Amino acid sequence: MTLSVLMSTYIKEKPHYLDEALDSIWSIQTRKPDQIVLVEDGLLTKELYAIIKKWKEIIGDKLTIVSSNQNKGLALSLNDGIEACTGDFIARMDSDDIAIANRFELEERFLLEHPNTDIVGGALQEFNDNNSLDKIRQYPQSVQEIRNSIHKASPLGHPTVMFRKSFFDAGHRYNNKYYICEDVTLWFEALASGAIINNIPDVVLRFRRNDSMMKRRGKQKAWSEFLAYSHGIYMLNGVFTLKYVYPFARMVFRLMPSSFIKHIYNSNLRNKITK
């Protein structure tokens, strides 16, 4: 079986973040990918191009570059990247996160041992640039637990996920309808189609979180997230369900000051609410 890694970068990404991300998915992995697909979402800075050139020289033909002169956003860029992926398995990765050394080995093994599973994710360790954050985030592990909790919060850490290529061959793609909600929209659609999703308990990724992410996840995302979750609940549960309370409460939370949102994210209350 072969493995592709799919990631996208854009002009605002910090070059050293991209450098660290590529290093983590190539240099240290116990199971090296057979292909890395990097989507250039619009024109980049010369510093980012220099990092990409550096890794092209290191990785060679196993690094596939998909370029676009227009900034399309993550959903459409990932869809472009999917078309270039040749692996039997496709692992997602963000350009500012760091993969744990045995991530691909663990997830590939799970998919090989569970042939009915279409998507598998794992736990992640949150961190920030000043090393003041060290928090493990676990996700529900069985498909039933995922179905029972998805109305509360995303049941997968998007950059931890590995797909079977057959999932995309069946026609699934990221939906660009809801701003910054391409991941949870895909999970809802996957479950509605009968796809099997699981998580492993192992930490497979170091997830970078900073104040700019908190601000982005506040007001900008509130309405879009409400619509995405409401539509997903409708697909899975229909009209008559109390689960719609959760996206409403989430929207109210997103509209609160970013300092309060940051406090909740750093506390144990978030985990208690989403269980």
C-alpha positions in Angstrom: 0.0 0.0 0.0 1.2 3.5 -0.8 0.8 6.7 1.2 0.3 10.3 0.1 0.4 13.3 2.5 -1.8 16.3 1.5 -1.1 19.8 2.7 -1.7 23.4 1.6 0.1 26.6 2.3 -0.6 30.3 1.5 1.1 33.7 1.6 0.5 34.4 5.3 2.1 31.2 6.5 5.4 31.7 8.4 8.3 30.0 6.5 9.8 28.3 9.5 6.4 26.8 10.3 6.3 25.2 6.8 9.9 24.1 7.2 9.2 22.4 10.5 6.0 20.7 9.1 7.8 19.3 6.1 10.7 18.1 8.3 8.3 16.3 10.6 6.6 14.4 7.8 9.7 13.4 6.0 12.9 13.4 8.0 11.8 11.7 11.2 8.9 9.4 10.2 9.2 5.7 10.9 7.0 5.2 7.8 8.0 7.7 5.2 5.3 8.8 2.7 5.5 7.7 -0.9 4.3 11.1 -2.0 3.8 14.6 -0.5 1.4 16.8 -2.3 1.8 20.5 -1.4 -0.8 22.9 -2.8 0.4 26.5 -3.2 -2.9 28.4 -2.5 -2.2 31.5 -4.5 1.1 33.4 -4.9 3.5 33.0 -2.0 6.4 35.0 -0.5 9.9 34.5 -1.7 10.8 33.1 1.7 8.1 30.4 1.3 9.2 29.6 -2.2 12.8 29.2 -0.8 11.5 26.7 1.8 9.6 24.7 -0.9 12.7 24.7 -3.2 14.8 23.4 -0.3 12.5 20.5 0.3 12.1 19.8 -3.4 15.8 19.3 -3.6 15.7 17.0 -0.5 12.6 14.9 -1.4 12.8 15.1 -5.2 10.1 13.5 -7.3 8.2 12.4 -4.1 7.2 16.1 -3.6 4.4 17.1 -5.9 3.7 20.8 -6.1 0.2 22.0 -7.2 0.3 25.7 -7.9 -2.5 28.2 -8.2 -2.1 31.9 -9.0 -5.4 32.5 -7.1 -6.0 32.1 -3.4 -9.0 29.7 -3.3 -9.1 28.9 0.4 -8.4 25.6 2.1 -11.4 23.6 0.9 -10.9 24.1 -2.8 -7.1 23.9 -2.5 -7.4 20.5 -0.8 -9.7 19.3 -3.5 -7.1 20.3 -6.1 -4.5 18.4 -4.1 -6.7 15.3 -3.8 -6.7 15.0 -7.6 -2.9 14.8 -7.5 -2.7 12.2 -4.8 -1.7 8.7 -6.0 -1.5 6.8 -2.7 -3.9 4.2 -1.4 -4.0 6.2 1.8 -4.1 10.0 2.0 -3.0 11.7 5.2 -3.9 15.3 6.0 -1.3 17.7 7.4 -1.4 21.5 8.0 1.6 23.6 7.1 2.1 24.9 10.7 1.8 21.6 12.7 4.3 18.9 13.5 3.7 15.2 13.0 4.8 12.8 15.7 7.5 10.4 14.4 5.3 7.3 14.2 2.1 9.0 13.1 1.9 7.4 9.6 2.9 4.0 10.8 0.2 4.0 13.5 -2.6 5.2 11.2 -1.7 3.0 8.3 -1.6 0.0 10.6 -5.0 0.8 11.9 -6.5 1.0 8.3 -4.8 -2.2 7.3 -6.2 -4.0 10.4 -9.7 -2.4 10.0 -10.5 -2.7 6.3 -14.0 -1.3 6.7 -12.8 2.0 8.2 -12.7 4.9 5.7 -11.2 7.6 7.9 -9.0 7.4 11.0 -7.7 10.3 13.2 -5.8 10.5 16.4 -5.2 12.5 19.5 -3.2 15.8 19.3 -1.0 17.8 21.6 -1.6 21.5 21.5 1.4 23.8 21.8 2.3 27.5 21.2 5.4 29.3 20.2 6.4 30.2 23.8 5.9 26.7 25.1 3.3 27.9 27.7 0.7 25.4 26.4 1.0 21.6 26.6 -2.5 20.1 26.3 -3.6 16.7 25.0 -6.9 16.6 23.1 -8.6 13.2 22.7 -11.4 12.4 20.4 -14.2 9.8 20.4 -12.9 6.5 19.1 -15.8 4.4 17.7 -18.0 5.4 14.8 -21.0 5.3 17.2 -19.4 7.6 19.7 -18.5 9.9 16.8 -22.2 9.9 15.6 -23.4 10.6 19.2 -21.1 13.6 19.7 -20.6 15.3 16.4 -23.4 17.8 17.1 -21.4 19.1 20.0 -17.9 19.5 18.4 -15.8 18.2 15.6 -15.1 14.5 16.4 -11.8 14.5 14.5 -8.7 16.7 14.6 -8.6 17.6 10.9 -4.7 17.6 10.5 -4.5 14.2 12.2 -6.7 12.4 9.7 -5.8 9.6 7.3 -8.3 8.6 4.5 -8.6 5.7 2.2 -8.3 7.1 -1.3 -11.4 5.0 -2.1 -13.4 7.5 0.0 -12.5 10.3 -2.4 -12.9 8.0 -5.4 -16.5 7.5 -4.3 -17.0 11.2 -5.0 -16.5 12.9 -1.6 -14.9 16.3 -1.6 -14.4 19.2 0.8 -17.4 21.6 0.7 -16.6 25.3 0.4 -20.1 26.5 1.4 -19.3 27.1 5.1 -16.3 29.4 5.9 -13.5 27.5 7.8 -15.9 24.6 8.4 -14.8 22.3 5.5 -13.7 19.6 8.0 -16.8 19.2 10.1 -19.0 19.5 7.0 -17.1 16.6 5.5 -17.5 14.5 8.7 -21.2 15.0 8.7 -21.5 14.1 5.0 -19.3 11.1 5.5 -21.4 9.8 8.3 -24.6 10.5 6.4 -23.3 8.4 3.5 -22.5 5.4 5.8 -18.7 5.9 6.0 -16.9 4.4 8.9 -14.8 6.8 11.0 -12.6 6.0 14.0 -9.9 7.6 16.1 -6.9 6.0 17.8 -6.0 7.1 21.3 -2.3 7.8 20.4 -1.1 11.3 20.1 -0.1 11.7 16.4 0.3 15.4 16.0 1.6 18.6 17.7 -1.1 21.2 16.9 0.1 24.8 16.9 -2.3 27.2 18.6 -1.8 30.9 19.1 -3.8 34.0 19.7 -4.4 34.8 16.0 -6.2 31.4 15.7 -8.4 32.3 18.6 -9.4 35.6 17.0 -10.1 33.8 13.7 -12.3 31.3 15.4 -14.3 34.0 17.0 -16.6 36.4 15.2 -15.6 35.3 11.7 -16.5 31.7 12.2 -19.6 32.0 14.4 -22.4 32.3 11.8 -20.7 29.9 9.3 -20.2 27.3 12.0 -23.8 27.6 13.2 -25.0 26.9 9.6 -22.6 24.0 9.1 -23.6 22.2 12.3 -27.3 22.9 11.8 -27.2 21.5 8.3 -25.2 18.5 9.5 -27.6 17.7 12.3 -30.5 17.9 9.8 -28.8 15.3 7.6 -28.2 12.9 10.5 -31.2 13.6 12.8 -33.9 15.4 10.9 -35.8 18.4 12.1 -37.2 17.3 15.4 -34.2 17.0 17.7 -32.9 19.1 20.7 -29.4 18.8 19.2 -29.8 22.2 17.5 -29.2 23.7 21.0 -25.5 23.0 20.6 -24.8 25.0 17.4 -26.8 27.9 18.9 -24.8 27.8 22.1 -21.6 27.5 20.1 -22.4 30.6 18.1 -23.1 32.6 21.2 -19.7 31.4 22.6 -17.9 32.4 19.4 -19.2 36.0 19.7 -17.7 36.4 23.2 -14.4 38.3 23.7 -11.3 36.4 22.4 -9.8 36.4 25.9 -12.7 34.5 27.3 -12.7 32.0 24.4 -9.0 31.4 25.1 -9.6 30.8 28.8 -12.3 28.2 28.0 -10.1 26.5 25.4 -7.3 26.2 28.0 -9.5 24.8 30.7 -11.0 21.4 31.2 -14.5 22.7 30.8 -14.4 22.3 27.0 -13.7 18.6 27.3 -16.6 18.2 29.8 -19.0 20.0 27.6 -18.2 18.1 24.4 -18.3 14.6 25.9 
